[in-house]
Amino acid sequence: MVKICTLSFLCLLIICSSFVPHLASDTPIPVFILGDSTADVGTNNYLAQSHATANFPQYGIDFPHQRPTGRFSNGFNSADALAKRFGLNRSPQPFLFLLTLSSHHFHKHLFKGVNFASGGAGLLDETGLNLTVVPLSEQITQFSSVRDNFTAKIGEPATEAMLNKSLFFISIGSNDIFSYFNTSNSMPKDQFISMLISTYSDYISMLYGLGARRFGIINVPPVGCCPYSRLIQIQLNGTNDCFSPMNDFALSFHIALDMLLRNISSQLPGIKYSLGNTYQMTLDAISNPKRFSFGVVDSACCGYGTLKAQDPCNSSAPVCSRPDRKTYLFWDKFHPTQEASEKAAEALYAGLYTSPISFSQLAQDN
């Protein structure tokens, strides 16, 4: 990872060297996205050894031109849906993709923001290590190199002012919980959650030190209710229910993260945040699917076997019909459909399931 970071930084310096950007007053606010597969828009496609990819036709069947892009979705994902609400056509491009562009196109994209999210990543570096992904620590290092190049081109005061107004969305934590259960971690739950929250705190402080002030934090959903976890519950006692130990873990994490953000907001002057409670949002969609216009909330749309969760959604997996794809909550055994991501972004932007403010208020100066 160190070699990747060093090479990335040098490439950025070379690419930026020919340009002094002009930021128009009506330019959309730059958006920077960090996290895991819920926000990855193709990062892992640029990791040759990654085992966490979504670059085959099923992932992208509803994307324009039915093109797979590395998004873990049938089409757009939550990063796209949020970015659109702040004036972009879709999520900013992946950092590793930007390094492949010519100077002209690199410049065109950079000041819209950057997506650093990597499928399989977690708060802890060891989460996803066997998959070859970009952990959150490395994502922040990549952002730091982007910041250095902003400073080189527009100066420190302009960079600081731009980043203070930029939006930073973070969606991470689910993979740490899955890893805890999959590896039969012997650490007590409360101790493990404290370690995750301490790590989260450090990363928010690091981003703050680099100029970030406006944070949209998307908390972990009830991971015990995804088809993968439901299959565990079926195997344990034959009932198609959510796997409560995972949900209890996710709820405890949500409560701890809420407390962290309340505390940190009084310690870091000028910070502004909105915490998206996707835990309760998803539970409400499952308990009352008609209210959210869903028809199937337990099974995946793409995959094999019971709940389409026994084998992964891959290049030969069957998928549900086009009309049905708008009624499914889950695309594969872990990830939401494009429709679910769109509804979630709409709710967060409007201030449903958020505290203390809505995501839309993050962009306001008052």
KELUM-602298 format. One record per residue (C-alpha): residue in one letter; x negated, y, z negated; residue number from 1. Coordinates in pm, whole numbers, plus 32768, in hexadecimal, padded with zeros to 4 digits. Layout:
BEGIN
NODE  code     X     Y     Z  pos
NODE     a     X     Y     Z  NUM
...
This chain:
BEGIN
NODE  code     X     Y     Z  pos
NODE     m  8000  8000  8000    1
NODE     v  7EDF  80EF  7FBD    2
NODE     k  7E5D  80BF  811E    3
NODE     i  7FB7  8106  81AD    4
NODE     c  7FD2  8244  80E0    5
NODE     t  7E7A  82C7  8145    6
NODE     l  7EB6  8281  82B5    7
NODE     s  800E  8322  82A1    8
NODE     f  7F81  845E  8209    9
NODE     l  7E71  847F  8311   10
NODE     c  7F6B  8446  842A   11
NODE     l  8050  8550  839B   12
NODE     l  7F38  864D  8391   13
NODE     i  7EE2  860A  84FC   14
NODE     i  804C  8616  8570   15
NODE     c  809B  8758  84B7   16
NODE     s  7F61  8811  851A   17
NODE     s  7FF6  88AC  8656   18
NODE     f  8132  893C  85C1   19
NODE     v  81A2  8A5B  84E7   20
NODE     p  8318  8A21  84BB   21
NODE     h  8426  8B27  84B9   22
NODE     l  8542  8AD6  83C8   23
NODE     a  8683  8B7E  8439   24
NODE     s  877C  8BF0  8336   25
NODE     d  8887  8B09  83C1   26
NODE     t  87A7  89D3  83BD   27
NODE     p  8842  88B6  82F1   28
NODE     i  87AC  8881  819A   29
NODE     p  8690  8782  81AF   30
NODE     v  86F3  8630  8124   31
NODE     f  85FB  853D  8089   32
NODE     i  8671  83DC  8041   33
NODE     l  85C7  82D9  7F67   34
NODE     g  8637  8181  7EFC   35
NODE     d  8686  8024  7F6F   36
NODE     s  874D  7F72  8080   37
NODE     t  8888  803A  8038   38
NODE     a  87D2  8168  80CE   39
NODE     d  86C7  80CA  81AF   40
NODE     v  86F3  813B  8319   41
NODE     g  85D5  8073  83AE   42
NODE     t  84A6  8097  82CC   43
NODE     n  8468  7F22  82B5   44
NODE     n  845F  7F00  8430   45
NODE     y  830A  7FA7  841B   46
NODE     l  8280  7EB1  831B   47
NODE     a  81F8  7D93  83EB   48
NODE     q  81FC  7C97  82CD   49
NODE     s  834A  7CF9  8233   50
NODE     h  8441  7BE4  81E6   51
NODE     a  8559  7CDD  81A4   52
NODE     t  85CC  7D4F  82FA   53
NODE     a  8716  7D85  83AE   54
NODE     n  86A5  7DAB  8515   55
NODE     f  878B  7CB9  85CA   56
NODE     p  88DC  7CF0  8675   57
NODE     q  89C4  7CA4  8551   58
NODE     y  892C  7DCB  8496   59
NODE     g  8996  7EDD  8582   60
NODE     i  8AC2  7E42  862C   61
NODE     d  8B86  7F81  85E4   62
NODE     f  8A60  8072  860A   63
NODE     p  8A63  8143  874B   64
NODE     h  8A12  8061  8874   65
NODE     q  8A1F  7F39  8782   66
NODE     r  88B2  7F73  8735   67
NODE     p  880B  7EDA  8601   68
NODE     t  873C  7FE2  8551   69
NODE     g  86CA  7F38  8412   70
NODE     r  87F9  7FAF  834E   71
NODE     f  888A  7EA1  826C   72
NODE     s  89E7  7EE7  82F0   73
NODE     n  8AC4  7EA8  841B   74
NODE     g  8A8D  8015  8478   75
NODE     f  8A34  814C  83B3   76
NODE     n  89E7  813B  8240   77
NODE     s  8A0C  821B  810F   78
NODE     a  88D9  82EB  8167   79
NODE     d  8977  8342  82B6   80
NODE     a  8ACB  8388  8220   81
NODE     l  8A3B  8478  811D   82
NODE     a  8952  8526  8214   83
NODE     k  8A75  856B  82FF   84
NODE     r  8B29  8626  81ED   85
NODE     f  8A05  8715  81D0   86
NODE     g  89EF  876F  833F   87
NODE     l  891C  8657  83D4   88
NODE     n  8993  8561  84DB   89
NODE     r  8914  843D  840C   90
NODE     s  8800  83EF  8314   91
NODE     p  86AB  8487  8355   92
NODE     q  85BD  8394  83FE   93
NODE     p  84DE  82A5  833A   94
NODE     f  838C  832D  82D3   95
NODE     l  82D2  8210  837C   96
NODE     f  8391  8250  84C1   97
NODE     l  8331  83C0  84BF   98
NODE     l  81C3  835D  84C8   99
NODE     t  81F7  82B9  861C  100
NODE     l  8278  83F6  86C4  101
NODE     s  81CE  84FA  879A  102
NODE     s  817F  8646  86F5  103
NODE     h  82AF  86EE  8792  104
NODE     h  83A9  85E9  8720  105
NODE     f  8306  85C3  85CD  106
NODE     h  8333  8737  858F  107
NODE     k  8499  872A  860C  108
NODE     h  84F6  8623  850A  109
NODE     l  8422  8676  83DA  110
NODE     f  84D4  87AF  8364  111
NODE     k  8624  86FD  8362  112
NODE     g  859C  8621  824D  113
NODE     v  8515  84C1  8234  114
NODE     n  859D  836E  81CD  115
NODE     f  84A7  82A0  80FF  116
NODE     a  8597  818E  808B  117
NODE     s  8529  8025  80B6  118
NODE     g  8605  7EF1  80A2  119
NODE     g  85A1  7E13  7F7E  120
NODE     a  84F9  7F2C  7EBB  121
NODE     g  852F  7F64  7D4B  122
NODE     l  84CF  804D  7C34  123
NODE     l  83BD  7F59  7BD5  124
NODE     d  829E  7F1A  7CC5  125
NODE     e  82BB  7DA3  7C91  126
NODE     t  8423  7DA3  7D0B  127
NODE     g  841E  7D36  7E75  128
NODE     l  82A7  7CFD  7E6E  129
NODE     n  82C9  7BAC  7F19  130
NODE     l  839D  7C4A  802C  131
NODE     t  829E  7D54  8094  132
NODE     v  8366  7E91  8064  133
NODE     v  831C  7FFA  8002  134
NODE     p  8355  801E  7E89  135
NODE     l  83DB  8163  7DFE  136
NODE     s  8282  81C4  7D7E  137
NODE     e  81F8  81B5  7EE1  138
NODE     q  8328  826C  7F6B  139
NODE     i  82D7  8390  7E83  140
NODE     t  816C  8388  7EF5  141
NODE     q  81E7  839E  805B  142
NODE     f  82C0  84C8  7FFF  143
NODE     s  8191  856B  7F5C  144
NODE     s  80D4  8551  80A6  145
NODE     v  81FB  85F0  815B  146
NODE     r  81F7  870A  805D  147
NODE     d  8083  8743  8093  148
NODE     n  80C2  8770  8204  149
NODE     f  81E1  8862  81CA  150
NODE     t  80F3  892D  80F3  151
NODE     a  7FE6  8924  8200  152
NODE     k  80D6  89B1  8303  153
NODE     i  81BB  8AA6  824C  154
NODE     g  80F9  8AE8  810D  155
NODE     e  8137  8A90  7FA1  156
NODE     p  8244  8B97  7F50  157
NODE     a  8318  8B3E  8083  158
NODE     t  82EF  89CA  8042  159
NODE     e  8354  89F2  7ED6  160
NODE     a  8486  8AC0  7F38  161
NODE     m  84EE  89C6  8043  162
NODE     l  84C9  8897  7F61  163
NODE     n  857F  8943  7E43  164
NODE     k  86AF  895B  7F27  165
NODE     s  8686  8804  7FCA  166
NODE     l  875B  86DB  7F69  167
NODE     f  86C2  85A0  7ED9  168
NODE     f  8799  8467  7EDA  169
NODE     i  8726  8332  7E1E  170
NODE     s  87D2  81DF  7E30  171
NODE     i  8712  80D1  7D77  172
NODE     g  871E  7FD7  7C58  173
NODE     s  87EF  7EB4  7CD9  174
NODE     n  86C1  7DEB  7D4A  175
NODE     d  8622  7E09  7BF4  176
NODE     i  875A  7D6D  7B5E  177
NODE     f  8765  7C56  7C61  178
NODE     s  85F5  7C13  7C21  179
NODE     y  862E  7C01  7AA9  180
NODE     f  872B  7AEA  7AD8  181
NODE     n  8683  7A37  7BF9  182
NODE     t  8538  7A18  7B40  183
NODE     s  85DC  79B9  79F3  184
NODE     n  8526  7AD9  794F  185
NODE     s  84F7  7A94  77DC  186
NODE     m  84E9  7C04  7779  187
NODE     p  861C  7C6C  76AE  188
NODE     k  8719  7D29  7781  189
NODE     d  8708  7E6B  76B7  190
NODE     q  858E  7E6F  76CC  191
NODE     f  8594  7E39  7844  192
NODE     i  8693  7F4E  7877  193
NODE     s  85C0  8038  77A1  194
NODE     m  8497  7FEA  7882  195
NODE     l  8565  8037  79B9  196
NODE     i  85E6  817E  7928  197
NODE     s  848B  81E9  78B8  198
NODE     t  840B  81A6  7A18  199
NODE     y  852F  8266  7AAF  200
NODE     s  84E5  838B  79CB  201
NODE     d  837A  8391  7A38  202
NODE     y  83DA  8391  7BA8  203
NODE     i  84D8  84A9  7B83  204
NODE     s  83D1  8575  7ACC  205
NODE     m  82D7  8530  7BE2  206
NODE     l  83CC  85A4  7CEC  207
NODE     y  841D  86D6  7C1A  208
NODE     g  82A9  8723  7C08  209
NODE     l  829B  8713  7D83  210
NODE     g  83B4  8811  7DA5  211
NODE     a  84F6  8747  7D9B  212
NODE     r  860F  87EB  7CD8  213
NODE     r  8758  8763  7D64  214
NODE     f  8793  85F2  7D2B  215
NODE     g  88B3  8516  7D9B  216
NODE     i  8885  83D4  7CD6  217
NODE     i  894E  82A8  7D4E  218
NODE     n  8964  81B0  7C33  219
NODE     v  896C  8037  7C59  220
NODE     p  8ABE  7F9B  7CAC  221
NODE     p  8B4E  7E6C  7BF7  222
NODE     v  8A53  7D81  7C99  223
NODE     g  8B03  7C59  7BF8  224
NODE     c  8C26  7C8E  7CE9  225
NODE     c  8B6F  7C6E  7E34  226
NODE     p  8BA9  7B26  7EF0  227
NODE     y  8A4E  7AA7  7E8E  228
NODE     s  8A9F  7AC9  7D1B  229
NODE     r  8C02  7A47  7D40  230
NODE     l  8B70  790C  7DD6  231
NODE     i  8AA4  78DE  7C98  232
NODE     q  8BE3  78FA  7BCD  233
NODE     i  8C91  77FA  7CAD  234
NODE     q  8B6F  770A  7C83  235
NODE     l  8B76  7735  7B0A  236
NODE     n  8CE8  7701  7AC4  237
NODE     g  8DA2  76F2  7C0F  238
NODE     t  8E48  7849  7BF3  239
NODE     n  8E2A  795D  7CF7  240
NODE     d  8DE3  7A75  7C02  241
NODE     c  8CD4  7B76  7BCE  242
NODE     f  8BA0  7AF4  7B1A  243
NODE     s  8BC3  7BB1  79D2  244
NODE     p  8A59  7B98  7951  245
NODE     m  89E0  7C60  7A7E  246
NODE     n  8AFA  7D5B  7A5D  247
NODE     d  8AB1  7D89  78EB  248
NODE     f  8949  7DD2  7947  249
NODE     a  89B1  7ECC  7A55  250
NODE     l  8A9E  7F7F  7967  251
NODE     s  8991  7F99  785A  252
NODE     f  88A4  8027  795F  253
NODE     h  89AA  8127  79C8  254
NODE     i  89E1  819B  7862  255
NODE     a  886A  81B7  7824  256
NODE     l  8830  8276  7968  257
NODE     d  894A  8366  7917  258
NODE     m  88A7  83AE  77C8  259
NODE     l  8752  83DB  7869  260
NODE     l  87D6  84DB  795E  261
NODE     r  8889  859C  784E  262
NODE     n  8746  85AF  7787  263
NODE     i  865D  85F9  78A8  264
NODE     s  8738  8714  7926  265
NODE     s  86EB  87D5  77E7  266
NODE     q  8576  8790  7805  267
NODE     l  853C  87F0  7972  268
NODE     p  85A0  895B  79BB  269
NODE     g  8669  898F  7AF7  270
NODE     i  86BC  8821  7B32  271
NODE     k  8817  87D9  7BB9  272
NODE     y  88A4  867B  7BD5  273
NODE     s  89D9  85B1  7C21  274
NODE     l  89F6  8448  7BB2  275
NODE     g  8ACE  8371  7C93  276
NODE     n  8B84  8262  7BD3  277
NODE     t  8B99  8158  7CE0  278
NODE     y  8BC7  8059  7BCA  279
NODE     q  8D26  80D0  7B76  280
NODE     m  8D72  812D  7CDD  281
NODE     t  8D2F  7FCA  7D56  282
NODE     l  8DEF  7F2B  7C36  283
NODE     d  8F1A  8006  7C8A  284
NODE     a  8F07  7FA0  7DF8  285
NODE     i  8F00  7E31  7D94  286
NODE     s  901D  7E4B  7C9B  287
NODE     n  90F6  7F1F  7D80  288
NODE     p  907E  7EE5  7EE6  289
NODE     k  91B4  7F75  7F8F  290
NODE     r  9171  80C7  7EF1  291
NODE     f  9024  80CB  7FAA  292
NODE     s  90B3  802D  80E8  293
NODE     f  8FF1  7EE9  80B8  294
NODE     g  907B  7D90  80F8  295
NODE     v  8F56  7CAC  809B  296
NODE     v  8E80  7D05  7F6E  297
NODE     d  8DE5  7BB8  7F0D  298
NODE     s  8D57  7B25  804E  299
NODE     a  8C4E  7BA3  813E  300
NODE     c  8CA0  7BEE  82A7  301
NODE     c  8B5B  7B55  832B  302
NODE     g  8AC6  7A11  82AB  303
NODE     y  8B10  78A1  8279  304
NODE     g  8BD1  77C1  818D  305
NODE     t  8C94  781B  8057  306
NODE     l  8CD4  7993  804A  307
NODE     k  8BDF  79A7  8170  308
NODE     a  8AD5  79A9  805F  309
NODE     q  8A39  7850  806D  310
NODE     d  8948  78AF  8183  311
NODE     p  88DC  7A0B  81EE  312
NODE     c  8960  7AE2  8304  313
NODE     n  8862  7A9A  8415  314
NODE     s  883F  7AA3  858F  315
NODE     s  892C  797B  85BE  316
NODE     a  8A25  79BF  84A6  317
NODE     p  8B97  79EB  84F7  318
NODE     v  8C36  7B3B  84A8  319
NODE     c  8D9D  7B9E  8468  320
NODE     s  8E64  7C46  857D  321
NODE     r  8E44  7DB7  85CE  322
NODE     p  8F96  7E1A  8536  323
NODE     d  8F47  7D55  83F9  324
NODE     r  8DF8  7DFF  83CB  325
NODE     k  8EAB  7F38  8356  326
NODE     t  8F5C  7E74  8246  327
NODE     y  8E2F  7DC1  81AF  328
NODE     l  8D76  7E4F  8083  329
NODE     f  8C3D  7D7F  80C2  330
NODE     w  8B84  7D54  8208  331
NODE     d  8A96  7C45  8190  332
NODE     k  8A6E  7B9D  8040  333
NODE     f  89C7  7CD1  7FA9  334
NODE     h  8A1A  7E09  8071  335
NODE     p  8B51  7EDA  80B5  336
NODE     t  8BEC  7F0A  820B  337
NODE     q  8BD2  804F  82C9  338
NODE     e  8D38  8097  8261  339
NODE     a  8CE9  8064  80F0  340
NODE     s  8BB5  8143  8105  341
NODE     e  8C81  8253  81AC  342
NODE     k  8D8D  8248  80A0  343
NODE     a  8C86  824F  7F8D  344
NODE     a  8BD7  837E  8021  345
NODE     e  8D23  8431  8048  346
NODE     a  8D76  83F5  7EDB  347
NODE     l  8C21  8465  7E5E  348
NODE     y  8C28  859F  7F33  349
NODE     a  8D83  85FA  7EB6  350
NODE     g  8D23  85C4  7D4B  351
NODE     l  8DDE  8482  7D0B  352
NODE     y  8D11  8396  7C33  353
NODE     t  8C01  849C  7BF8  354
NODE     s  8B81  855F  7ACD  355
NODE     p  8B42  866E  7A6B  356
NODE     i  8B7E  8701  7BC9  357
NODE     s  8BD6  8681  7D23  358
NODE     f  8AD1  8633  7E2C  359
NODE     s  8B57  8755  7EFA  360
NODE     q  8B07  8846  7DDD  361
NODE     l  8999  87E3  7DEF  362
NODE     a  8978  88B7  7F27  363
NODE     q  8A11  89EA  7E84  364
NODE     d  8932  8AF2  7DE9  365
NODE     n  8A11  8B41  7CC3  366
